[in-house]
Amino acid sequence: MSTSDLTAPRTSRRVGLVLAGCYVATVLLANYAITTFGAVPVGFGLVAPAGVYFAGLAFTLRDLTQDRLGKRAVLAAIVVGTLLSALISPQFALASAAAFLLSELADFAVYTPLRKRRWLTAVVLSNIAGFLVDSVLFLWLAFGSLAFLPGQLLGKAWMTAAAVLVLALLRRRHESVPASPTAVQRVH
């Protein structure tokens, strides 16, 4: 057994903890952005609460966190993000918590069964399911209106597209790197 065999789970866990930290940060930053900047343009004459960009990124980070640490870690991250967000805005934290929790369940329902077969497709489809549920529920709970819904959906779609593009490029780069002799030994 090589040294890399022994450290791979630790490295994977460390990466997972960083991803979970980034996920929590997106929840916190989404609520901070809303309270600080209000509504912002997202393109095509549409506006949405400023947190849309961070919330859109959160879905991809959620998928990556689940891959490294599991579903329980994602649920714990939602709780931590909610508690920290309550320090910024209790109103938005409560709406955010409810929306993230239900949207994460939609995300789980789509992502989990697809991730082994078509990982990037699973990320895209689960993000769409998650941001649809999240957008409707958050806007209704936070503002009592769906007036921002078109902008909210577009803003999250921009972030999903950007995240998927980065992931596709990283995956392509990783697949083009030749395997190390140690990796080849582990496969055989």
N, CA and C of each residue as an Amber inpcrd file, in Angstrom:
protein
   564
   0.8490000  -1.1750000   0.0000000   0.0000000   0.0000000   0.0000000
   0.8940000   1.2380000   0.0000000   0.6020000   2.1650000  -0.8830000
   1.4330000   3.3650000  -0.9990000   0.9640000   4.4440000  -0.0340000
   1.8030000   5.4570000   0.1430000   1.4720000   6.5970000   0.9970000
   0.2370000   7.3130000   0.4760000   0.1120000   7.4190000  -0.8390000
  -1.0510000   8.1180000  -1.3870000  -2.3440000   7.3600000  -1.0960000
  -2.2820000   6.0180000  -0.9880000  -3.4650000   5.2410000  -0.6170000
  -3.9180000   5.5940000   0.7890000  -2.9730000   5.8380000   1.6700000
  -3.3070000   6.1500000   3.0570000  -3.8150000   7.5770000   3.2250000
  -3.3410000   8.5010000   2.4200000  -3.7230000   9.9010000   2.5890000
  -4.9140000  10.3090000   1.7350000  -5.3010000   9.5060000   0.7580000
  -6.4130000   9.8780000  -0.1280000  -7.7030000  10.1650000   0.6360000
  -8.1500000   9.3160000   1.5820000  -9.3840000   9.6400000   2.3110000
  -9.2630000  10.9400000   3.1200000  -8.0830000  11.1650000   3.7220000
  -7.8890000  12.4020000   4.4860000  -7.9380000  13.6160000   3.5720000
  -7.2950000  13.5270000   2.4290000  -7.3090000  14.6280000   1.4700000
  -8.7260000  14.8680000   0.9720000  -9.4320000  13.8060000   0.6610000
 -10.8090000  13.9330000   0.1970000 -11.6770000  14.5900000   1.2690000
 -11.4860000  14.2030000   2.5070000 -12.2540000  14.8040000   3.6110000
 -11.9030000  16.2800000   3.7610000 -10.6130000  16.6100000   3.6540000
 -10.1950000  18.0150000   3.7510000 -10.8260000  18.8450000   2.6360000
 -10.7870000  18.3100000   1.4340000 -11.4140000  19.0010000   0.3110000
 -12.9120000  19.1560000   0.5740000 -13.5280000  18.1160000   1.0950000
 -14.9510000  18.1720000   1.4390000 -15.2600000  19.2370000   2.4700000
 -14.4030000  19.3630000   3.4730000 -14.6140000  20.3920000   4.4930000
 -14.4540000  21.7920000   3.9050000 -13.5140000  21.9550000   2.9950000
 -13.3620000  23.2520000   2.3140000 -14.6120000  23.5470000   1.4820000
 -15.0920000  22.5510000   0.7510000 -16.3110000  22.7310000  -0.0410000
 -17.5030000  23.0640000   0.8560000 -17.6280000  22.3670000   1.9740000
 -18.7190000  22.6540000   2.9110000 -18.5960000  24.0750000   3.4570000
 -17.3760000  24.4960000   3.7550000 -17.1570000  25.8660000   4.2180000
 -17.5530000  26.8820000   3.1630000 -17.2240000  26.5870000   1.9160000
 -17.6210000  27.4770000   0.8120000 -19.1360000  27.4970000   0.6520000
 -19.7540000  26.3430000   0.8200000 -21.2130000  26.2580000   0.7390000
 -21.8570000  27.1250000   1.8270000 -21.3910000  26.9950000   3.0610000
 -21.9050000  27.8120000   4.1670000 -21.6780000  29.2940000   3.8540000
 -20.5110000  29.6090000   3.3240000 -20.2010000  31.0070000   2.9940000
 -21.1710000  31.5520000   1.9470000 -21.5650000  30.7300000   0.9740000
 -22.5060000  31.2230000  -0.0420000 -23.8670000  31.5270000   0.5770000
 -24.2950000  30.7140000   1.5330000 -25.5680000  30.9710000   2.2200000
 -25.4750000  32.2970000   2.9810000 -24.3960000  32.4590000   3.7030000
 -24.1770000  33.6860000   4.4760000 -24.0580000  34.8980000   3.5510000
 -23.2640000  34.7710000   2.5010000 -23.0660000  35.8860000   1.5720000
 -24.3410000  36.2370000   0.8040000 -25.1640000  35.2460000   0.5110000
 -26.4400000  35.5280000  -0.1640000 -27.3010000  36.4350000   0.7050000
 -27.3880000  36.1270000   1.9830000 -28.1990000  36.9500000   2.8860000
 -27.5680000  38.3200000   3.1240000 -26.2620000  38.3710000   3.1980000
 -25.5630000  39.6530000   3.3340000 -25.8080000  40.5260000   2.0990000
 -25.7000000  39.9390000   0.9210000 -25.8810000  40.6920000  -0.3260000
 -27.2870000  41.2710000  -0.4280000 -28.2890000  40.5000000  -0.0350000
 -29.6660000  40.9980000  -0.0990000 -29.8370000  42.2080000   0.8200000
 -29.3570000  42.0930000   2.0450000 -29.5440000  43.1900000   2.9960000
 -28.6910000  44.4010000   2.6420000 -27.5770000  44.2040000   1.9770000
 -26.6690000  45.3060000   1.6430000 -27.0130000  45.9690000   0.3160000
 -27.3340000  45.1730000  -0.7010000 -27.4980000  45.7190000  -2.0500000
 -28.9300000  45.7090000  -2.5670000 -29.8330000  44.9810000  -1.9220000
 -31.2140000  44.9180000  -2.4020000 -31.3140000  44.1870000  -3.7190000
 -32.0310000  44.7720000  -4.6690000 -32.2150000  44.1600000  -5.9870000
 -31.1140000  44.6270000  -6.9300000 -30.6620000  43.7030000  -7.7770000
 -29.5930000  44.0000000  -8.7380000 -30.0050000  43.4880000 -10.1130000
 -29.4440000  44.0730000 -11.1650000 -29.7460000  43.5740000 -12.5120000
 -29.0910000  42.2120000 -12.7570000 -29.8010000  41.3570000 -13.4840000
 -29.2630000  40.0380000 -13.8290000 -29.2170000  39.8150000 -15.3370000
 -29.6750000  40.7950000 -16.0880000 -29.6550000  40.6890000 -17.5470000
 -31.0380000  40.7500000 -18.1470000 -31.0970000  41.1670000 -19.4040000
 -32.3420000  41.2400000 -20.1540000 -33.4040000  42.1060000 -19.4720000
 -32.9510000  43.1180000 -18.7430000 -33.8680000  44.0360000 -18.0670000
 -34.4860000  43.4820000 -16.7910000 -34.0410000  42.3340000 -16.3530000
 -34.5860000  41.7110000 -15.1420000 -33.7300000  42.0380000 -13.9300000
 -34.3520000  42.0620000 -12.7630000 -33.6480000  42.2580000 -11.4960000
 -34.0300000  41.1350000 -10.5460000 -33.1680000  40.9510000  -9.5500000
 -33.4120000  39.9320000  -8.5230000 -32.7100000  40.3770000  -7.2560000
 -33.0980000  39.8350000  -6.1140000 -32.3530000  40.1230000  -4.8870000
 -30.8770000  39.7580000  -5.0970000 -29.9880000  40.6010000  -4.5950000
 -28.5490000  40.4570000  -4.8510000 -27.9740000  39.1050000  -4.4300000
 -28.5990000  38.4370000  -3.5150000 -28.1150000  37.1300000  -3.0810000
 -28.2390000  36.0550000  -4.1270000 -28.9140000  36.3470000  -5.2320000
 -29.1570000  35.3560000  -6.2790000 -27.8610000  34.7320000  -6.7860000
 -26.8180000  35.5250000  -6.8980000 -25.5680000  34.9930000  -7.4420000
 -24.9300000  33.9820000  -6.4950000 -24.9510000  34.2880000  -5.2170000
 -24.3820000  33.3480000  -4.2410000 -25.2710000  32.1210000  -4.1030000
 -26.5870000  32.3360000  -4.0650000 -27.5120000  31.2080000  -3.9440000
 -27.3920000  30.2810000  -5.1530000 -27.1970000  30.8570000  -6.3250000
 -27.0280000  30.0300000  -7.5270000 -25.7930000  29.1560000  -7.4590000
 -24.7370000  29.6640000  -6.9020000 -23.4940000  28.8980000  -6.7450000
 -23.6340000  27.8230000  -5.6670000 -24.4900000  28.0880000  -4.6870000
 -24.6540000  27.1580000  -3.5600000 -25.0770000  25.7600000  -4.0070000
 -25.8870000  25.6710000  -5.0380000 -26.3780000  24.3530000  -5.4630000
 -25.2520000  23.4570000  -5.9700000 -24.3310000  24.0280000  -6.7050000
 -23.1950000  23.2320000  -7.1780000 -22.2950000  22.8490000  -6.0130000
 -22.0500000  23.7840000  -5.1080000 -21.2310000  23.4780000  -3.9280000
 -21.9000000  22.4130000  -3.0660000 -23.2170000  22.4240000  -3.0360000
 -23.9480000  21.3990000  -2.2860000 -23.6900000  20.0270000  -2.8850000
 -23.7520000  19.9240000  -4.2000000 -23.5040000  18.6390000  -4.8610000
 -22.0890000  18.1510000  -4.5860000 -21.1290000  19.0470000  -4.6910000
 -19.7320000  18.6720000  -4.4560000 -19.5010000  18.2730000  -2.9960000
 -20.1500000  18.9800000  -2.0710000 -20.0390000  18.6320000  -0.6470000
 -20.6390000  17.2550000  -0.3950000 -21.7810000  16.9700000  -1.0130000
 -22.3970000  15.6480000  -0.8440000 -21.4600000  14.5590000  -1.3440000
 -20.8000000  14.8000000  -2.4690000 -19.8870000  13.7960000  -3.0100000
 -18.7460000  13.4900000  -2.0510000 -18.2430000  14.4900000  -1.3670000
 -17.0820000  14.3080000  -0.4800000 -17.4640000  13.9030000   0.9380000
 -18.5730000  14.4580000   1.4610000 -18.8760000  14.2570000   2.8810000
 -20.2170000  13.5920000   3.1730000 -21.0910000  13.5210000   2.1830000
 -22.3850000  12.8790000   2.3890000 -23.5060000  13.8590000   2.6750000
 -24.7140000  13.3100000   2.6900000 -25.9260000  14.1220000   2.8530000
 -26.0140000  14.7900000   4.2190000 -25.6110000  14.0930000   5.2520000
 -25.6980000  14.6750000   6.6020000 -24.8470000  15.9330000   6.7250000
 -23.6980000  15.9200000   6.0900000 -22.8300000  17.1060000   6.1340000
 -23.5030000  18.2870000   5.4420000 -24.2150000  18.0070000   4.3570000
 -24.9300000  19.0800000   3.6590000 -26.0160000  19.6500000   4.5660000
 -26.7720000  18.7920000   5.2120000 -27.8210000  19.2710000   6.1180000
 -27.2230000  20.0630000   7.2820000 -26.0900000  19.6070000   7.8050000
 -25.4130000  20.3530000   8.8690000 -24.9500000  21.7180000   8.3620000
 -24.4690000  21.7640000   7.1330000 -24.0190000  23.0330000   6.5480000
 -25.1890000  24.0050000   6.3910000 -26.3610000  23.5000000   6.0380000
 -27.5430000  24.3590000   5.9400000 -27.8510000  24.9690000   7.3010000
 -27.7930000  24.1570000   8.3500000 -28.0660000  24.6470000   9.7030000
 -27.0450000  25.7100000  10.1030000 -25.7750000  25.4430000   9.8730000
 -24.7240000  26.4120000  10.2200000 -24.9240000  27.7050000   9.4380000
 -25.1780000  27.5930000   8.1350000 -25.4100000  28.7800000   7.3050000
 -26.6010000  29.5860000   7.7780000 -27.6580000  28.8960000   8.1860000
 -28.8570000  29.5720000   8.6860000 -28.5690000  30.3190000   9.9860000
 -27.8800000  29.6540000  10.8970000 -27.5690000  30.2950000  12.1790000
 -26.6970000  31.5300000  11.9840000 -25.7140000  31.4380000  11.1210000
 -24.8580000  32.5910000  10.8450000 -25.6370000  33.6920000  10.1240000
 -26.5130000  33.3050000   9.2170000 -27.3180000  34.2850000   8.4770000
 -28.2750000  35.0380000   9.3910000 -28.7330000  34.3660000  10.4380000
 -29.6430000  35.0170000  11.3840000 -28.9840000  36.2200000  12.0520000
 -27.6610000  36.2100000  12.1200000 -26.9510000  37.3630000  12.6890000
 -27.0480000  38.5790000  11.7670000 -27.2290000  38.3410000  10.4870000
 -27.3340000  39.4230000   9.5000000 -28.7770000  39.8900000   9.3610000
 -29.6760000  38.9360000   9.1350000 -31.0870000  39.2620000   8.9360000
 -31.9380000  38.0570000   9.3130000 -32.5720000  38.0920000  10.4820000
 -33.4260000  36.9550000  10.8730000 -34.5250000  36.6650000   9.8450000
 -35.1080000  37.7020000   9.2530000 -36.1770000  37.5180000   8.2660000
 -35.6640000  36.7310000   7.0600000 -34.5430000  37.1540000   6.5080000
 -34.0110000  36.4620000   5.3390000 -33.4360000  35.1070000   5.7120000
 -32.8890000  34.9790000   6.9140000 -32.3280000  33.6940000   7.3440000
 -33.4170000  32.6320000   7.4250000 -34.5620000  32.9910000   7.9670000
 -35.6620000  32.0310000   8.0800000 -36.1760000  31.6360000   6.6860000
 -36.3830000  32.6290000   5.8310000 -36.8370000  32.3400000   4.4640000
 -35.7880000  31.5120000   3.7240000 -34.5350000  31.8800000   3.9180000
 -33.4300000  31.1730000   3.2740000 -33.3490000  29.7310000   3.7620000
 -33.4750000  29.5330000   5.0650000 -33.3840000  28.1830000   5.6370000
 -34.4780000  27.2820000   5.0820000 -35.7060000  27.7760000   5.0820000
 -36.8180000  26.9690000   4.5720000 -36.6230000  26.6710000   3.0860000
 -36.2400000  27.6940000   2.3400000 -36.0480000  27.5100000   0.8930000
 -34.8890000  26.5630000   0.6040000 -33.7550000  26.7550000   1.2950000
 -32.6110000  25.8740000   1.0620000 -32.9460000  24.4380000   1.4510000
 -33.6210000  24.2560000   2.5790000 -33.9230000  22.8990000   3.0270000
 -34.8030000  22.1670000   2.0060000 -35.8810000  22.7930000   1.5810000
 -36.7580000  22.1250000   0.6190000 -36.1070000  21.9950000  -0.7570000
 -35.3430000  23.0110000  -1.1570000 -34.6770000  22.9080000  -2.4580000
 -33.5700000  21.8570000  -2.4220000 -32.9290000  21.6960000  -1.2720000
 -31.9020000  20.6630000  -1.1550000 -32.5270000  19.2780000  -1.2570000
 -33.7370000  19.1210000  -0.7250000 -34.4200000  17.8360000  -0.8610000
 -34.7270000  17.5540000  -2.3350000 -35.1460000  18.5840000  -3.0800000
 -35.3700000  18.4230000  -4.5230000 -34.0470000  18.1070000  -5.2200000
 -32.9900000  18.8060000  -4.8090000 -31.6650000  18.5800000  -5.3760000
 -31.2050000  17.1460000  -5.1050000 -31.3690000  16.6810000  -3.8520000
 -31.0160000  15.2930000  -3.5040000 -31.7700000  14.3100000  -4.3990000
 -33.0770000  14.5520000  -4.5580000 -33.9220000  13.6230000  -5.3130000
 -33.4580000  13.4780000  -6.7620000 -32.9100000  14.5440000  -7.3190000
 -32.4460000  14.4980000  -8.7040000 -30.9780000  14.0750000  -8.7840000
 -30.1420000  14.6870000  -7.9640000 -28.6940000  14.4810000  -8.0610000
 -28.2620000  13.0680000  -7.6680000 -28.7530000  12.5980000  -6.5380000
 -28.2710000  11.3290000  -5.9850000 -28.4240000  10.1560000  -6.9530000
 -29.5940000   9.9480000  -7.5730000 -29.6910000   8.7840000  -8.4730000
 -28.9180000   8.9440000  -9.7970000 -28.6550000  10.1760000 -10.2060000
 -27.9950000  10.3940000 -11.4940000 -26.4810000  10.5090000 -11.4160000
 -25.9390000  10.8250000 -10.2520000 -24.5260000  11.2100000 -10.1650000
 -23.5440000  10.1290000 -10.5840000 -23.8490000   8.8990000 -10.4020000
 -22.9160000   7.8210000 -10.7710000 -22.8600000   7.6080000 -12.2880000
 -23.9940000   7.8440000 -12.9620000 -24.0510000   7.5860000 -14.4070000
 -23.6030000   8.7860000 -15.2310000 -24.1370000   9.9350000 -14.9530000
 -23.8580000  11.1530000 -15.7340000 -23.6750000  12.3050000 -14.7600000
 -22.4910000  12.4120000 -14.1920000 -22.2390000  13.3500000 -13.1110000
 -22.5510000  14.7980000 -13.4940000 -22.0310000  15.2830000 -14.5890000
 -22.2440000  16.6750000 -14.9690000 -23.7230000  16.9390000 -15.2830000
 -24.3750000  15.9880000 -15.9040000 -25.8170000  16.1080000 -16.1490000
 -26.5660000  16.1530000 -14.8290000 -26.1460000  15.3550000 -13.8680000
 -26.7680000  15.3590000 -12.5440000 -26.6230000  16.7200000 -11.8860000
 -25.4460000  17.3330000 -12.0080000 -25.2250000  18.6680000 -11.4350000
 -26.1800000  19.6720000 -12.0730000 -26.2810000  19.6670000 -13.3860000
 -27.1340000  20.6270000 -14.0880000 -28.5970000  20.4280000 -13.7010000
 -29.0920000  19.2000000 -13.8060000 -30.5070000  18.9440000 -13.5380000
 -30.8700000  19.1690000 -12.0700000 -29.9830000  18.7930000 -11.1610000
 -30.2780000  19.0100000  -9.7430000 -30.2410000  20.4980000  -9.3990000
 -29.3330000  21.2380000 -10.0270000 -29.3040000  22.6840000  -9.8120000
 -30.6070000  23.3260000 -10.2720000 -31.0900000  22.9060000 -11.4350000
 -32.3470000  23.4600000 -11.9500000 -33.4950000  23.1460000 -11.0010000
 -33.5990000  21.8880000 -10.5810000 -34.6590000  21.5230000  -9.6370000
 -34.5290000  22.3230000  -8.3420000 -33.3000000  22.4080000  -7.8360000
 -33.0700000  23.1420000  -6.5930000 -33.3720000  24.6130000  -6.7190000
 -32.9270000  25.2530000  -7.8060000 -33.1480000  26.6890000  -7.8670000
 -34.5900000  27.0590000  -8.1920000 -35.3460000  26.1640000  -8.8200000
 -36.7720000  26.4260000  -9.0180000 -37.5110000  26.4360000  -7.6760000
 -37.3090000  25.3910000  -6.9000000 -37.9600000  25.3020000  -5.5850000
 -37.4860000  26.4330000  -4.6810000 -36.1910000  26.6550000  -4.6370000
 -35.6240000  27.6890000  -3.7870000 -36.1690000  29.0720000  -4.1410000
 -36.2050000  29.3790000  -5.4130000 -36.6340000  30.7090000  -5.8440000
 -38.0770000  30.9970000  -5.4520000 -38.9710000  30.0800000  -5.7650000
 -40.3850000  30.2880000  -5.4500000 -40.5820000  30.4160000  -3.9430000
 -40.0250000  29.4860000  -3.1880000 -40.2370000  29.5000000  -1.7430000
 -39.5720000  30.6990000  -1.0720000 -38.3220000  30.9940000  -1.4310000
 -37.6290000  32.1220000  -0.8050000 -38.3480000  33.4310000  -1.0900000
 -38.6780000  33.6770000  -2.3500000 -39.3240000  34.9430000  -2.6890000
 -40.6670000  35.0970000  -1.9860000 -41.4100000  34.0080000  -1.9070000
 -42.7090000  34.0800000  -1.2500000 -42.5430000  34.3530000   0.2450000
 -41.6170000  33.6440000   0.8960000 -41.4260000  33.8250000   2.3380000
 -40.7510000  35.1580000   2.6830000 -39.7780000  35.5720000   1.8970000
 -39.0230000  36.7900000   2.2140000 -39.7610000  38.0650000   1.8130000
 -40.4770000  38.0190000   0.6850000 -41.0860000  39.2360000   0.1520000
 -42.6010000  39.1520000  -0.0100000 -43.1770000  37.9590000   0.1660000
 -44.6160000  37.7980000  -0.0210000 -45.0450000  38.0070000  -1.4690000
 -44.1250000  37.8140000  -2.3840000 -44.3950000  38.0800000  -3.8000000
 -43.4400000  37.2580000  -4.6610000 -43.8790000  36.9840000  -5.8670000
 -43.0220000  36.3030000  -6.8430000 -42.5870000  37.2600000  -7.9580000
 -42.6550000  38.5530000  -7.6870000 -42.3150000  39.5610000  -8.6990000
 -40.8890000  39.4140000  -9.2160000 -39.9720000  38.9880000  -8.3620000
 -38.5750000  38.8310000  -8.7680000 -38.2860000  37.4730000  -9.4190000
 -39.2890000  36.6130000  -9.5520000 -39.0490000  35.2360000  -9.9960000
 -38.3040000  35.1300000 -11.3390000 -38.7060000  35.8540000 -12.3870000
 -37.9420000  35.7200000 -13.6440000 -36.4600000  36.0850000 -13.4750000
 -36.1790000  37.1640000 -12.7690000 -34.7920000  37.5610000 -12.5280000
 -34.0550000  36.5710000 -11.6500000 -34.7490000  36.0470000 -10.6540000
 -34.1570000  35.0650000  -9.7440000 -33.7450000  33.8090000 -10.5190000
 -34.6230000  33.3430000 -11.3740000 -34.3210000  32.1410000 -12.1650000
 -33.1720000  32.4020000 -13.1400000 -33.1680000  33.5650000 -13.7850000
 -32.0950000  33.8800000 -14.7220000 -30.7520000  34.0090000 -14.0030000
 -30.7400000  34.6960000 -12.8770000 -29.4920000  34.8600000 -12.1190000
 -28.9180000  33.5240000 -11.6730000 -29.7730000  32.6410000 -11.1970000
 -29.3030000  31.3230000 -10.7690000 -28.8760000  30.4780000 -11.9690000
 -29.5560000  30.6570000 -13.0920000 -29.1460000  29.9330000 -14.3010000
 -27.7560000  30.3850000 -14.7530000 -27.4770000  31.6950000 -14.6660000
 -26.1320000  32.1910000 -15.0060000 -25.0830000  31.5140000 -14.1330000
 -25.3410000  31.4510000 -12.8340000 -24.3680000  30.8750000 -11.9090000
 -24.2130000  29.3700000 -12.1250000 -25.3070000  28.6910000 -12.4000000
 -25.2270000  27.2580000 -12.6930000 -24.4010000  27.0340000 -13.9530000
 -24.6530000  27.8250000 -14.9840000 -23.8970000  27.6820000 -16.2350000
 -22.4110000  27.9350000 -15.9950000 -22.0870000  28.9600000 -15.2250000
 -20.6780000  29.2660000 -14.9440000 -20.0240000  28.1300000 -14.1560000
 -20.7220000  27.6340000 -13.1290000 -20.1640000  26.5510000 -12.3100000
 -19.9770000  25.2740000 -13.1340000 -20.9420000  24.9450000 -13.9600000
 -20.8530000  23.7380000 -14.7820000 -19.7180000  23.8750000 -15.7980000
 -19.5490000  25.0530000 -16.3640000 -18.4450000  25.2770000 -17.2940000
 -17.1000000  25.0540000 -16.6060000 -16.9370000  25.6060000 -15.4130000
 -15.6870000  25.4200000 -14.6610000 -15.4800000  23.9420000 -14.3390000
 -16.5240000  23.2680000 -13.8850000 -16.4040000  21.8460000 -13.5590000
 -16.0640000  21.0130000 -14.8020000 -16.6750000  21.3300000 -15.9250000
 -16.3880000  20.5920000 -17.1640000 -14.9330000  20.7930000 -17.5860000
 -14.4490000  22.0260000 -17.4770000 -13.0540000  22.3050000 -17.8210000
 -12.0910000  21.5910000 -16.8750000 -12.4120000  21.6040000 -15.5840000
 -11.5640000  20.9020000 -14.6090000 -11.5690000  19.4000000 -14.8590000
 -12.7240000  18.8740000 -15.1620000 -12.8320000  17.4390000 -15.4300000
 -12.0410000  17.0680000 -16.6840000 -12.1540000  17.8660000 -17.7230000
 -11.4240000  17.6050000 -18.9640000  -9.9190000  17.6740000 -18.6970000
  -9.4950000  18.6580000 -17.9320000  -8.0710000  18.7990000 -17.6100000
  -7.5850000  17.5970000 -16.8090000  -8.3920000  17.1720000 -15.8200000
  -8.0280000  16.0270000 -14.9810000  -7.9290000  14.7490000 -15.8050000
  -8.8520000  14.5680000 -16.7410000  -8.8460000  13.3550000 -17.5670000
  -7.6840000  13.3350000 -18.5500000  -7.1580000  14.4980000 -18.9190000
  -6.0600000  14.5400000 -19.8810000  -4.6940000  14.3900000 -19.2130000
  -4.6390000  14.4600000 -17.8840000  -3.3740000  14.2940000 -17.1630000
  -3.0670000  12.8000000 -17.0900000  -1.8670000  12.3780000 -17.5270000
  -1.5430000  10.9490000 -17.4690000  -1.4900000  10.4630000 -16.0200000
  -1.8990000   9.2360000 -15.8260000  -1.9030000   8.6490000 -14.4860000
  -0.4760000   8.4390000 -14.0010000  -0.3040000   8.6090000 -12.7030000
   1.0100000   8.3620000 -12.1080000   1.2250000   6.8580000 -11.9980000
   2.4720000   6.4090000 -11.8870000   2.7330000   4.9680000 -11.7440000
   2.0100000   4.3840000 -10.5310000   1.9120000   5.1570000  -9.4560000
   1.2300000   4.6780000  -8.2540000  -0.2450000   4.4500000  -8.5510000
  -0.8650000   5.3720000  -9.2830000  -2.2760000   5.2370000  -9.6190000
  -2.5010000   4.0120000 -10.4960000  -1.5960000   3.7580000 -11.4300000
  -1.7120000   2.6030000 -12.2970000  -1.6030000   1.3190000 -11.4690000
  -0.6830000   1.2810000 -10.4770000  -0.5400000   0.1130000  -9.6200000
  -1.8160000  -0.1510000  -8.8500000  -2.4830000   0.9230000  -8.3780000
  -3.7180000   0.7430000  -7.5980000  -4.8250000   0.1730000  -8.4610000
  -4.8530000   0.5390000  -9.7460000  -5.9210000   0.0690000 -10.6240000
  -5.7720000  -1.4180000 -10.8850000  -4.5460000  -1.8910000 -11.0420000
  -4.3090000  -3.3090000 -11.3860000  -4.3290000  -4.1860000 -10.1950000
